[in-house]
Amino acid sequence: MQTIITDTRIDAEILAQTEARGTDKTVCPSEVARGLCPDDWRPLMERVRDRARALAAKGRIDICQSGTPVDPDKDWTGPVRLRFRKD
């Protein structure tokens, strides 16, 4: 039986992993996907990135490239990292 992974569950996993690392360290989106579905995580990557955009737009996390936050509303490509935001 395949497990249904909701947006709420993805959000919770992103927030749990980033908060556990703290505001000075980051998490790779693939770590979030692996945390949700270790054996078949690759299909989740786009959804994890989409949910990261939504959380960043709400000010909950930062999406970073080379240590610098990027605008979640802009198109960005390449590797990103997720960082907890304590506001």
PyMOL Python script that loads the backbone (N, CA, C, O; Angstrom):
from pymol import cmd

cmd.read_pdbstr("""\
ATOM      1  N   MET A   1       0.828  -1.187   0.000  1.00  0.00           N
ATOM      2  CA  MET A   1       0.000   0.000   0.000  1.00  0.00           C
ATOM      3  C   MET A   1       0.873   1.251   0.000  1.00  0.00           C
ATOM      4  O   MET A   1       1.807   1.350   0.796  1.00  0.00           O
ATOM      5  N   GLN A   2       0.588   2.188  -0.862  1.00  0.00           N
ATOM      6  CA  GLN A   2       1.362   3.409  -0.976  1.00  0.00           C
ATOM      7  C   GLN A   2       0.872   4.437   0.047  1.00  0.00           C
ATOM      8  O   GLN A   2      -0.330   4.633   0.225  1.00  0.00           O
ATOM      9  N   THR A   3       1.816   5.080   0.705  1.00  0.00           N
ATOM     10  CA  THR A   3       1.483   6.100   1.692  1.00  0.00           C
ATOM     11  C   THR A   3       1.169   7.411   0.989  1.00  0.00           C
ATOM     12  O   THR A   3       1.882   7.818   0.073  1.00  0.00           O
ATOM     13  N   ILE A   4       0.105   8.068   1.418  1.00  0.00           N
ATOM     14  CA  ILE A   4      -0.249   9.381   0.883  1.00  0.00           C
ATOM     15  C   ILE A   4       0.536  10.429   1.669  1.00  0.00           C
ATOM     16  O   ILE A   4       0.481  10.470   2.898  1.00  0.00           O
ATOM     17  N   ILE A   5       1.253  11.259   0.957  1.00  0.00           N
ATOM     18  CA  ILE A   5       2.030  12.317   1.601  1.00  0.00           C
ATOM     19  C   ILE A   5       1.381  13.647   1.249  1.00  0.00           C
ATOM     20  O   ILE A   5       1.425  14.095   0.103  1.00  0.00           O
ATOM     21  N   THR A   6       0.784  14.263   2.250  1.00  0.00           N
ATOM     22  CA  THR A   6       0.062  15.520   2.053  1.00  0.00           C
ATOM     23  C   THR A   6       1.009  16.715   2.105  1.00  0.00           C
ATOM     24  O   THR A   6       2.142  16.609   2.572  1.00  0.00           O
ATOM     25  N   ASP A   7       0.520  17.856   1.615  1.00  0.00           N
ATOM     26  CA  ASP A   7       1.297  19.092   1.720  1.00  0.00           C
ATOM     27  C   ASP A   7       1.562  19.432   3.180  1.00  0.00           C
ATOM     28  O   ASP A   7       2.639  19.920   3.521  1.00  0.00           O
ATOM     29  N   THR A   8       0.589  19.177   4.038  1.00  0.00           N
ATOM     30  CA  THR A   8       0.753  19.450   5.470  1.00  0.00           C
ATOM     31  C   THR A   8       1.890  18.625   6.051  1.00  0.00           C
ATOM     32  O   THR A   8       2.670  19.116   6.867  1.00  0.00           O
ATOM     33  N   ARG A   9       1.978  17.386   5.632  1.00  0.00           N
ATOM     34  CA  ARG A   9       3.064  16.523   6.116  1.00  0.00           C
ATOM     35  C   ARG A   9       4.418  16.994   5.595  1.00  0.00           C
ATOM     36  O   ARG A   9       5.408  16.966   6.326  1.00  0.00           O
ATOM     37  N   ILE A  10       4.466  17.423   4.350  1.00  0.00           N
ATOM     38  CA  ILE A  10       5.717  17.941   3.788  1.00  0.00           C
ATOM     39  C   ILE A  10       6.123  19.197   4.553  1.00  0.00           C
ATOM     40  O   ILE A  10       7.281  19.335   4.947  1.00  0.00           O
ATOM     41  N   ASP A  11       5.181  20.112   4.765  1.00  0.00           N
ATOM     42  CA  ASP A  11       5.479  21.332   5.525  1.00  0.00           C
ATOM     43  C   ASP A  11       6.033  20.991   6.904  1.00  0.00           C
ATOM     44  O   ASP A  11       7.022  21.575   7.347  1.00  0.00           O
ATOM     45  N   ALA A  12       5.387  20.040   7.578  1.00  0.00           N
ATOM     46  CA  ALA A  12       5.820  19.659   8.927  1.00  0.00           C
ATOM     47  C   ALA A  12       7.228  19.086   8.909  1.00  0.00           C
ATOM     48  O   ALA A  12       8.018  19.359   9.812  1.00  0.00           O
ATOM     49  N   GLU A  13       7.550  18.300   7.899  1.00  0.00           N
ATOM     50  CA  GLU A  13       8.892  17.710   7.800  1.00  0.00           C
ATOM     51  C   GLU A  13       9.938  18.785   7.510  1.00  0.00           C
ATOM     52  O   GLU A  13      11.024  18.763   8.090  1.00  0.00           O
ATOM     53  N   ILE A  14       9.623  19.718   6.624  1.00  0.00           N
ATOM     54  CA  ILE A  14      10.554  20.825   6.349  1.00  0.00           C
ATOM     55  C   ILE A  14      10.811  21.611   7.629  1.00  0.00           C
ATOM     56  O   ILE A  14      11.961  21.888   7.970  1.00  0.00           O
ATOM     57  N   LEU A  15       9.751  21.968   8.333  1.00  0.00           N
ATOM     58  CA  LEU A  15       9.907  22.769   9.555  1.00  0.00           C
ATOM     59  C   LEU A  15      10.629  21.991  10.651  1.00  0.00           C
ATOM     60  O   LEU A  15      11.457  22.559  11.364  1.00  0.00           O
ATOM     61  N   ALA A  16      10.333  20.715  10.796  1.00  0.00           N
ATOM     62  CA  ALA A  16      11.002  19.905  11.821  1.00  0.00           C
ATOM     63  C   ALA A  16      12.499  19.795  11.544  1.00  0.00           C
ATOM     64  O   ALA A  16      13.319  19.970  12.446  1.00  0.00           O
ATOM     65  N   GLN A  17      12.848  19.505  10.297  1.00  0.00           N
ATOM     66  CA  GLN A  17      14.268  19.344   9.976  1.00  0.00           C
ATOM     67  C   GLN A  17      15.028  20.665  10.058  1.00  0.00           C
ATOM     68  O   GLN A  17      16.143  20.707  10.578  1.00  0.00           O
ATOM     69  N   THR A  18      14.432  21.744   9.548  1.00  0.00           N
ATOM     70  CA  THR A  18      15.151  23.020   9.584  1.00  0.00           C
ATOM     71  C   THR A  18      15.262  23.543  11.015  1.00  0.00           C
ATOM     72  O   THR A  18      16.304  24.073  11.400  1.00  0.00           O
ATOM     73  N   GLU A  19      14.209  23.402  11.796  1.00  0.00           N
ATOM     74  CA  GLU A  19      14.270  23.870  13.178  1.00  0.00           C
ATOM     75  C   GLU A  19      15.292  23.068  13.976  1.00  0.00           C
ATOM     76  O   GLU A  19      15.991  23.626  14.821  1.00  0.00           O
ATOM     77  N   ALA A  20      15.383  21.770  13.717  1.00  0.00           N
ATOM     78  CA  ALA A  20      16.365  20.935  14.407  1.00  0.00           C
ATOM     79  C   ALA A  20      17.799  21.370  14.100  1.00  0.00           C
ATOM     80  O   ALA A  20      18.676  21.254  14.956  1.00  0.00           O
ATOM     81  N   ARG A  21      18.040  21.865  12.899  1.00  0.00           N
ATOM     82  CA  ARG A  21      19.379  22.344  12.526  1.00  0.00           C
ATOM     83  C   ARG A  21      19.676  23.729  13.075  1.00  0.00           C
ATOM     84  O   ARG A  21      20.835  24.084  13.290  1.00  0.00           O
ATOM     85  N   GLY A  22      18.623  24.513  13.303  1.00  0.00           N
ATOM     86  CA  GLY A  22      18.819  25.861  13.820  1.00  0.00           C
ATOM     87  C   GLY A  22      18.919  26.883  12.710  1.00  0.00           C
ATOM     88  O   GLY A  22      18.884  26.547  11.526  1.00  0.00           O
ATOM     89  N   THR A  23      19.042  28.142  13.112  1.00  0.00           N
ATOM     90  CA  THR A  23      19.027  29.239  12.149  1.00  0.00           C
ATOM     91  C   THR A  23      20.362  29.464  11.449  1.00  0.00           C
ATOM     92  O   THR A  23      20.442  30.263  10.516  1.00  0.00           O
ATOM     93  N   ASP A  24      21.408  28.771  11.887  1.00  0.00           N
ATOM     94  CA  ASP A  24      22.722  28.983  11.258  1.00  0.00           C
ATOM     95  C   ASP A  24      23.161  27.810  10.381  1.00  0.00           C
ATOM     96  O   ASP A  24      24.269  27.817   9.845  1.00  0.00           O
ATOM     97  N   LYS A  25      22.290  26.795  10.232  1.00  0.00           N
ATOM     98  CA  LYS A  25      22.606  25.653   9.376  1.00  0.00           C
ATOM     99  C   LYS A  25      21.424  25.387   8.453  1.00  0.00           C
ATOM    100  O   LYS A  25      20.321  25.882   8.681  1.00  0.00           O
ATOM    101  N   THR A  26      21.664  24.607   7.416  1.00  0.00           N
ATOM    102  CA  THR A  26      20.641  24.377   6.400  1.00  0.00           C
ATOM    103  C   THR A  26      20.385  22.886   6.178  1.00  0.00           C
ATOM    104  O   THR A  26      21.135  22.024   6.635  1.00  0.00           O
ATOM    105  N   VAL A  27      19.310  22.625   5.465  1.00  0.00           N
ATOM    106  CA  VAL A  27      18.893  21.273   5.098  1.00  0.00           C
ATOM    107  C   VAL A  27      18.718  21.241   3.586  1.00  0.00           C
ATOM    108  O   VAL A  27      18.218  22.196   2.992  1.00  0.00           O
ATOM    109  N   CYS A  28      19.123  20.163   2.978  1.00  0.00           N
ATOM    110  CA  CYS A  28      18.890  19.979   1.548  1.00  0.00           C
ATOM    111  C   CYS A  28      17.456  19.475   1.351  1.00  0.00           C
ATOM    112  O   CYS A  28      16.989  18.637   2.122  1.00  0.00           O
ATOM    113  N   PRO A  29      16.759  19.970   0.339  1.00  0.00           N
ATOM    114  CA  PRO A  29      15.411  19.460   0.081  1.00  0.00           C
ATOM    115  C   PRO A  29      15.357  17.933  -0.062  1.00  0.00           C
ATOM    116  O   PRO A  29      14.348  17.313   0.273  1.00  0.00           O
ATOM    117  N   SER A  30      16.436  17.334  -0.556  1.00  0.00           N
ATOM    118  CA  SER A  30      16.446  15.871  -0.690  1.00  0.00           C
ATOM    119  C   SER A  30      16.425  15.186   0.675  1.00  0.00           C
ATOM    120  O   SER A  30      15.912  14.073   0.790  1.00  0.00           O
ATOM    121  N   GLU A  31      16.971  15.825   1.708  1.00  0.00           N
ATOM    122  CA  GLU A  31      16.909  15.261   3.054  1.00  0.00           C
ATOM    123  C   GLU A  31      15.456  15.217   3.540  1.00  0.00           C
ATOM    124  O   GLU A  31      15.037  14.272   4.210  1.00  0.00           O
ATOM    125  N   VAL A  32      14.710  16.247   3.192  1.00  0.00           N
ATOM    126  CA  VAL A  32      13.293  16.286   3.557  1.00  0.00           C
ATOM    127  C   VAL A  32      12.552  15.158   2.836  1.00  0.00           C
ATOM    128  O   VAL A  32      11.787  14.418   3.455  1.00  0.00           O
ATOM    129  N   ALA A  33      12.779  15.029   1.536  1.00  0.00           N
ATOM    130  CA  ALA A  33      12.120  13.974   0.764  1.00  0.00           C
ATOM    131  C   ALA A  33      12.488  12.594   1.297  1.00  0.00           C
ATOM    132  O   ALA A  33      11.629  11.718   1.391  1.00  0.00           O
ATOM    133  N   ARG A  34      13.750  12.396   1.644  1.00  0.00           N
ATOM    134  CA  ARG A  34      14.186  11.112   2.201  1.00  0.00           C
ATOM    135  C   ARG A  34      13.549  10.846   3.560  1.00  0.00           C
ATOM    136  O   ARG A  34      13.241   9.703   3.895  1.00  0.00           O
ATOM    137  N   GLY A  35      13.355  11.904   4.337  1.00  0.00           N
ATOM    138  CA  GLY A  35      12.705  11.753   5.631  1.00  0.00           C
ATOM    139  C   GLY A  35      11.254  11.314   5.506  1.00  0.00           C
ATOM    140  O   GLY A  35      10.720  10.645   6.390  1.00  0.00           O
ATOM    141  N   LEU A  36      10.629  11.691   4.416  1.00  0.00           N
ATOM    142  CA  LEU A  36       9.230  11.338   4.175  1.00  0.00           C
ATOM    143  C   LEU A  36       9.065   9.965   3.534  1.00  0.00           C
ATOM    144  O   LEU A  36       8.122   9.237   3.844  1.00  0.00           O
ATOM    145  N   CYS A  37       9.969   9.622   2.657  1.00  0.00           N
ATOM    146  CA  CYS A  37       9.839   8.369   1.903  1.00  0.00           C
ATOM    147  C   CYS A  37      11.233   7.874   1.514  1.00  0.00           C
ATOM    148  O   CYS A  37      11.662   8.065   0.376  1.00  0.00           O
ATOM    149  N   PRO A  38      11.943   7.239   2.451  1.00  0.00           N
ATOM    150  CA  PRO A  38      13.339   6.871   2.215  1.00  0.00           C
ATOM    151  C   PRO A  38      13.593   6.001   0.988  1.00  0.00           C
ATOM    152  O   PRO A  38      14.648   6.112   0.363  1.00  0.00           O
ATOM    153  N   ASP A  39      12.644   5.140   0.634  1.00  0.00           N
ATOM    154  CA  ASP A  39      12.877   4.213  -0.471  1.00  0.00           C
ATOM    155  C   ASP A  39      12.494   4.750  -1.842  1.00  0.00           C
ATOM    156  O   ASP A  39      12.910   4.198  -2.860  1.00  0.00           O
ATOM    157  N   ASP A  40      11.708   5.818  -1.881  1.00  0.00           N
ATOM    158  CA  ASP A  40      11.251   6.359  -3.167  1.00  0.00           C
ATOM    159  C   ASP A  40      11.088   7.873  -3.060  1.00  0.00           C
ATOM    160  O   ASP A  40      10.007   8.408  -3.309  1.00  0.00           O
ATOM    161  N   TRP A  41      12.166   8.556  -2.690  1.00  0.00           N
ATOM    162  CA  TRP A  41      12.116   9.984  -2.376  1.00  0.00           C
ATOM    163  C   TRP A  41      12.178  10.890  -3.596  1.00  0.00           C
ATOM    164  O   TRP A  41      11.667  12.009  -3.547  1.00  0.00           O
ATOM    165  N   ARG A  42      12.776  10.451  -4.671  1.00  0.00           N
ATOM    166  CA  ARG A  42      12.964  11.335  -5.835  1.00  0.00           C
ATOM    167  C   ARG A  42      11.664  11.920  -6.391  1.00  0.00           C
ATOM    168  O   ARG A  42      11.645  13.101  -6.740  1.00  0.00           O
ATOM    169  N   PRO A  43      10.579  11.150  -6.489  1.00  0.00           N
ATOM    170  CA  PRO A  43       9.332  11.739  -7.001  1.00  0.00           C
ATOM    171  C   PRO A  43       8.780  12.870  -6.123  1.00  0.00           C
ATOM    172  O   PRO A  43       7.940  13.644  -6.581  1.00  0.00           O
ATOM    173  N   LEU A  44       9.232  12.974  -4.889  1.00  0.00           N
ATOM    174  CA  LEU A  44       8.752  14.029  -3.988  1.00  0.00           C
ATOM    175  C   LEU A  44       9.496  15.353  -4.135  1.00  0.00           C
ATOM    176  O   LEU A  44       9.053  16.369  -3.599  1.00  0.00           O
ATOM    177  N   MET A  45      10.597  15.358  -4.839  1.00  0.00           N
ATOM    178  CA  MET A  45      11.460  16.544  -4.866  1.00  0.00           C
ATOM    179  C   MET A  45      10.747  17.815  -5.326  1.00  0.00           C
ATOM    180  O   MET A  45      10.907  18.867  -4.708  1.00  0.00           O
ATOM    181  N   GLU A  46       9.982  17.733  -6.375  1.00  0.00           N
ATOM    182  CA  GLU A  46       9.305  18.937  -6.877  1.00  0.00           C
ATOM    183  C   GLU A  46       8.303  19.451  -5.853  1.00  0.00           C
ATOM    184  O   GLU A  46       8.188  20.659  -5.648  1.00  0.00           O
ATOM    185  N   ARG A  47       7.582  18.548  -5.215  1.00  0.00           N
ATOM    186  CA  ARG A  47       6.615  18.963  -4.191  1.00  0.00           C
ATOM    187  C   ARG A  47       7.319  19.577  -2.987  1.00  0.00           C
ATOM    188  O   ARG A  47       6.838  20.561  -2.426  1.00  0.00           O
ATOM    189  N   VAL A  48       8.451  19.008  -2.582  1.00  0.00           N
ATOM    190  CA  VAL A  48       9.204  19.575  -1.455  1.00  0.00           C
ATOM    191  C   VAL A  48       9.658  20.988  -1.803  1.00  0.00           C
ATOM    192  O   VAL A  48       9.540  21.898  -0.983  1.00  0.00           O
ATOM    193  N   ARG A  49      10.169  21.173  -2.999  1.00  0.00           N
ATOM    194  CA  ARG A  49      10.601  22.513  -3.416  1.00  0.00           C
ATOM    195  C   ARG A  49       9.422  23.488  -3.478  1.00  0.00           C
ATOM    196  O   ARG A  49       9.556  24.651  -3.098  1.00  0.00           O
ATOM    197  N   ASP A  50       8.280  23.018  -3.952  1.00  0.00           N
ATOM    198  CA  ASP A  50       7.079  23.869  -4.000  1.00  0.00           C
ATOM    199  C   ASP A  50       6.625  24.262  -2.596  1.00  0.00           C
ATOM    200  O   ASP A  50       6.283  25.418  -2.349  1.00  0.00           O
ATOM    201  N   ARG A  51       6.622  23.307  -1.690  1.00  0.00           N
ATOM    202  CA  ARG A  51       6.202  23.600  -0.311  1.00  0.00           C
ATOM    203  C   ARG A  51       7.228  24.493   0.377  1.00  0.00           C
ATOM    204  O   ARG A  51       6.864  25.313   1.220  1.00  0.00           O
ATOM    205  N   ALA A  52       8.497  24.347   0.033  1.00  0.00           N
ATOM    206  CA  ALA A  52       9.515  25.242   0.582  1.00  0.00           C
ATOM    207  C   ALA A  52       9.245  26.679   0.119  1.00  0.00           C
ATOM    208  O   ALA A  52       9.371  27.621   0.901  1.00  0.00           O
ATOM    209  N   ARG A  53       8.879  26.837  -1.139  1.00  0.00           N
ATOM    210  CA  ARG A  53       8.519  28.177  -1.644  1.00  0.00           C
ATOM    211  C   ARG A  53       7.373  28.771  -0.833  1.00  0.00           C
ATOM    212  O   ARG A  53       7.412  29.943  -0.457  1.00  0.00           O
ATOM    213  N   ALA A  54       6.352  27.960  -0.565  1.00  0.00           N
ATOM    214  CA  ALA A  54       5.188  28.438   0.183  1.00  0.00           C
ATOM    215  C   ALA A  54       5.584  28.828   1.609  1.00  0.00           C
ATOM    216  O   ALA A  54       5.136  29.857   2.114  1.00  0.00           O
ATOM    217  N   LEU A  55       6.404  28.027   2.250  1.00  0.00           N
ATOM    218  CA  LEU A  55       6.839  28.343   3.615  1.00  0.00           C
ATOM    219  C   LEU A  55       7.741  29.579   3.640  1.00  0.00           C
ATOM    220  O   LEU A  55       7.672  30.383   4.569  1.00  0.00           O
ATOM    221  N   ALA A  56       8.580  29.724   2.624  1.00  0.00           N
ATOM    222  CA  ALA A  56       9.439  30.908   2.543  1.00  0.00           C
ATOM    223  C   ALA A  56       8.601  32.161   2.314  1.00  0.00           C
ATOM    224  O   ALA A  56       8.883  33.212   2.888  1.00  0.00           O
ATOM    225  N   ALA A  57       7.583  32.054   1.486  1.00  0.00           N
ATOM    226  CA  ALA A  57       6.702  33.204   1.227  1.00  0.00           C
ATOM    227  C   ALA A  57       5.980  33.642   2.502  1.00  0.00           C
ATOM    228  O   ALA A  57       5.656  34.818   2.663  1.00  0.00           O
ATOM    229  N   LYS A  58       5.729  32.694   3.406  1.00  0.00           N
ATOM    230  CA  LYS A  58       5.083  33.008   4.693  1.00  0.00           C
ATOM    231  C   LYS A  58       6.084  33.449   5.753  1.00  0.00           C
ATOM    232  O   LYS A  58       5.695  33.789   6.870  1.00  0.00           O
ATOM    233  N   GLY A  59       7.385  33.445   5.407  1.00  0.00           N
ATOM    234  CA  GLY A  59       8.408  33.867   6.357  1.00  0.00           C
ATOM    235  C   GLY A  59       8.818  32.810   7.364  1.00  0.00           C
ATOM    236  O   GLY A  59       9.434  33.138   8.378  1.00  0.00           O
ATOM    237  N   ARG A  60       8.495  31.552   7.112  1.00  0.00           N
ATOM    238  CA  ARG A  60       8.817  30.474   8.048  1.00  0.00           C
ATOM    239  C   ARG A  60      10.229  29.936   7.861  1.00  0.00           C
ATOM    240  O   ARG A  60      10.882  29.542   8.827  1.00  0.00           O
ATOM    241  N   ILE A  61      10.701  29.920   6.605  1.00  0.00           N
ATOM    242  CA  ILE A  61      12.048  29.440   6.297  1.00  0.00           C
ATOM    243  C   ILE A  61      12.669  30.372   5.259  1.00  0.00           C
ATOM    244  O   ILE A  61      11.985  31.201   4.659  1.00  0.00           O
ATOM    245  N   ASP A  62      13.971  30.222   5.061  1.00  0.00           N
ATOM    246  CA  ASP A  62      14.668  30.858   3.948  1.00  0.00           C
ATOM    247  C   ASP A  62      15.071  29.768   2.970  1.00  0.00           C
ATOM    248  O   ASP A  62      15.439  28.665   3.375  1.00  0.00           O
ATOM    249  N   ILE A  63      15.003  30.073   1.705  1.00  0.00           N
ATOM    250  CA  ILE A  63      15.565  29.230   0.662  1.00  0.00           C
ATOM    251  C   ILE A  63      16.866  29.904   0.267  1.00  0.00           C
ATOM    252  O   ILE A  63      16.870  31.069  -0.131  1.00  0.00           O
ATOM    253  N   CYS A  64      17.966  29.182   0.372  1.00  0.00           N
ATOM    254  CA  CYS A  64      19.283  29.799   0.166  1.00  0.00           C
ATOM    255  C   CYS A  64      20.043  29.151  -0.987  1.00  0.00           C
ATOM    256  O   CYS A  64      19.954  27.948  -1.236  1.00  0.00           O
ATOM    257  N   GLN A  65      20.789  30.000  -1.673  1.00  0.00           N
ATOM    258  CA  GLN A  65      21.775  29.560  -2.654  1.00  0.00           C
ATOM    259  C   GLN A  65      23.074  30.237  -2.271  1.00  0.00           C
ATOM    260  O   GLN A  65      23.125  31.455  -2.098  1.00  0.00           O
ATOM    261  N   SER A  66      24.111  29.453  -2.142  1.00  0.00           N
ATOM    262  CA  SER A  66      25.428  29.966  -1.719  1.00  0.00           C
ATOM    263  C   SER A  66      25.313  30.753  -0.417  1.00  0.00           C
ATOM    264  O   SER A  66      25.997  31.760  -0.235  1.00  0.00           O
ATOM    265  N   GLY A  67      24.454  30.296   0.482  1.00  0.00           N
ATOM    266  CA  GLY A  67      24.308  30.926   1.788  1.00  0.00           C
ATOM    267  C   GLY A  67      23.458  32.179   1.821  1.00  0.00           C
ATOM    268  O   GLY A  67      23.268  32.766   2.886  1.00  0.00           O
ATOM    269  N   THR A  68      22.941  32.601   0.673  1.00  0.00           N
ATOM    270  CA  THR A  68      22.158  33.828   0.586  1.00  0.00           C
ATOM    271  C   THR A  68      20.700  33.501   0.278  1.00  0.00           C
ATOM    272  O   THR A  68      20.423  32.735  -0.645  1.00  0.00           O
ATOM    273  N   PRO A  69      19.765  34.071   1.038  1.00  0.00           N
ATOM    274  CA  PRO A  69      18.347  33.824   0.741  1.00  0.00           C
ATOM    275  C   PRO A  69      17.966  34.315  -0.652  1.00  0.00           C
ATOM    276  O   PRO A  69      18.413  35.369  -1.106  1.00  0.00           O
ATOM    277  N   VAL A  70      17.128  33.519  -1.317  1.00  0.00           N
ATOM    278  CA  VAL A  70      16.594  33.906  -2.623  1.00  0.00           C
ATOM    279  C   VAL A  70      15.106  34.210  -2.466  1.00  0.00           C
ATOM    280  O   VAL A  70      14.462  33.747  -1.525  1.00  0.00           O
ATOM    281  N   ASP A  71      14.585  34.972  -3.376  1.00  0.00           N
ATOM    282  CA  ASP A  71      13.173  35.333  -3.369  1.00  0.00           C
ATOM    283  C   ASP A  71      12.350  34.115  -3.771  1.00  0.00           C
ATOM    284  O   ASP A  71      12.534  33.592  -4.870  1.00  0.00           O
ATOM    285  N   PRO A  72      11.440  33.647  -2.905  1.00  0.00           N
ATOM    286  CA  PRO A  72      10.663  32.452  -3.246  1.00  0.00           C
ATOM    287  C   PRO A  72       9.718  32.667  -4.426  1.00  0.00           C
ATOM    288  O   PRO A  72       9.262  31.702  -5.039  1.00  0.00           O
ATOM    289  N   ASP A  73       9.424  33.918  -4.745  1.00  0.00           N
ATOM    290  CA  ASP A  73       8.518  34.204  -5.849  1.00  0.00           C
ATOM    291  C   ASP A  73       9.222  34.293  -7.203  1.00  0.00           C
ATOM    292  O   ASP A  73       8.564  34.349  -8.242  1.00  0.00           O
ATOM    293  N   LYS A  74      10.530  34.304  -7.193  1.00  0.00           N
ATOM    294  CA  LYS A  74      11.303  34.378  -8.439  1.00  0.00           C
ATOM    295  C   LYS A  74      11.650  32.972  -8.906  1.00  0.00           C
ATOM    296  O   LYS A  74      11.636  32.024  -8.122  1.00  0.00           O
ATOM    297  N   ASP A  75      11.958  32.851 -10.183  1.00  0.00           N
ATOM    298  CA  ASP A  75      12.440  31.577 -10.701  1.00  0.00           C
ATOM    299  C   ASP A  75      13.907  31.441 -10.339  1.00  0.00           C
ATOM    300  O   ASP A  75      14.715  32.311 -10.662  1.00  0.00           O
ATOM    301  N   TRP A  76      14.248  30.365  -9.677  1.00  0.00           N
ATOM    302  CA  TRP A  76      15.643  30.067  -9.384  1.00  0.00           C
ATOM    303  C   TRP A  76      15.909  28.644  -9.808  1.00  0.00           C
ATOM    304  O   TRP A  76      15.029  27.784  -9.765  1.00  0.00           O
ATOM    305  N   THR A  77      17.111  28.418 -10.207  1.00  0.00           N
ATOM    306  CA  THR A  77      17.512  27.089 -10.641  1.00  0.00           C
ATOM    307  C   THR A  77      18.764  26.699  -9.883  1.00  0.00           C
ATOM    308  O   THR A  77      19.432  27.535  -9.275  1.00  0.00           O
ATOM    309  N   GLY A  78      19.061  25.446  -9.929  1.00  0.00           N
ATOM    310  CA  GLY A  78      20.257  24.952  -9.269  1.00  0.00           C
ATOM    311  C   GLY A  78      19.981  24.539  -7.834  1.00  0.00           C
ATOM    312  O   GLY A  78      18.850  24.610  -7.352  1.00  0.00           O
ATOM    313  N   PRO A  79      21.032  24.108  -7.166  1.00  0.00           N
ATOM    314  CA  PRO A  79      20.877  23.600  -5.810  1.00  0.00           C
ATOM    315  C   PRO A  79      20.482  24.697  -4.826  1.00  0.00           C
ATOM    316  O   PRO A  79      20.970  25.825  -4.890  1.00  0.00           O
ATOM    317  N   VAL A  80      19.601  24.337  -3.932  1.00  0.00           N
ATOM    318  CA  VAL A  80      19.180  25.239  -2.864  1.00  0.00           C
ATOM    319  C   VAL A  80      19.254  24.499  -1.535  1.00  0.00           C
ATOM    320  O   VAL A  80      19.283  23.269  -1.486  1.00  0.00           O
ATOM    321  N   ARG A  81      19.282  25.269  -0.479  1.00  0.00           N
ATOM    322  CA  ARG A  81      19.258  24.735   0.886  1.00  0.00           C
ATOM    323  C   ARG A  81      18.150  25.464   1.629  1.00  0.00           C
ATOM    324  O   ARG A  81      17.788  26.586   1.274  1.00  0.00           O
ATOM    325  N   LEU A  82      17.617  24.826   2.654  1.00  0.00           N
ATOM    326  CA  LEU A  82      16.512  25.386   3.423  1.00  0.00           C
ATOM    327  C   LEU A  82      16.994  25.693   4.834  1.00  0.00           C
ATOM    328  O   LEU A  82      17.673  24.879   5.460  1.00  0.00           O
ATOM    329  N   ARG A  83      16.637  26.877   5.329  1.00  0.00           N
ATOM    330  CA  ARG A  83      17.091  27.304   6.647  1.00  0.00           C
ATOM    331  C   ARG A  83      15.904  27.796   7.467  1.00  0.00           C
ATOM    332  O   ARG A  83      15.060  28.540   6.967  1.00  0.00           O
ATOM    333  N   PHE A  84      15.845  27.379   8.715  1.00  0.00           N
ATOM    334  CA  PHE A  84      14.786  27.820   9.633  1.00  0.00           C
ATOM    335  C   PHE A  84      14.920  29.301   9.890  1.00  0.00           C
ATOM    336  O   PHE A  84      16.025  29.835   9.984  1.00  0.00           O
ATOM    337  N   ARG A  85      13.794  29.950  10.001  1.00  0.00           N
ATOM    338  CA  ARG A  85      13.761  31.386  10.241  1.00  0.00           C
ATOM    339  C   ARG A  85      13.030  31.642  11.550  1.00  0.00           C
ATOM    340  O   ARG A  85      11.848  31.323  11.681  1.00  0.00           O
ATOM    341  N   LYS A  86      13.714  32.203  12.489  1.00  0.00           N
ATOM    342  CA  LYS A  86      13.104  32.489  13.787  1.00  0.00           C
ATOM    343  C   LYS A  86      12.750  33.959  13.835  1.00  0.00           C
ATOM    344  O   LYS A  86      13.618  34.809  14.035  1.00  0.00           O
ATOM    345  N   ASP A  87      11.470  34.262  13.651  1.00  0.00           N
ATOM    346  CA  ASP A  87      11.007  35.651  13.676  1.00  0.00           C
ATOM    347  C   ASP A  87       9.914  35.807  14.695  1.00  0.00           C
ATOM    348  O   ASP A  87       9.387  36.905  14.872  1.00  0.00           O
TER     349      ASP A  87
END
""", "prot")
cmd.dss("prot")
cmd.show_as("cartoon", "prot")
cmd.util.cbc("prot")
cmd.orient("prot")
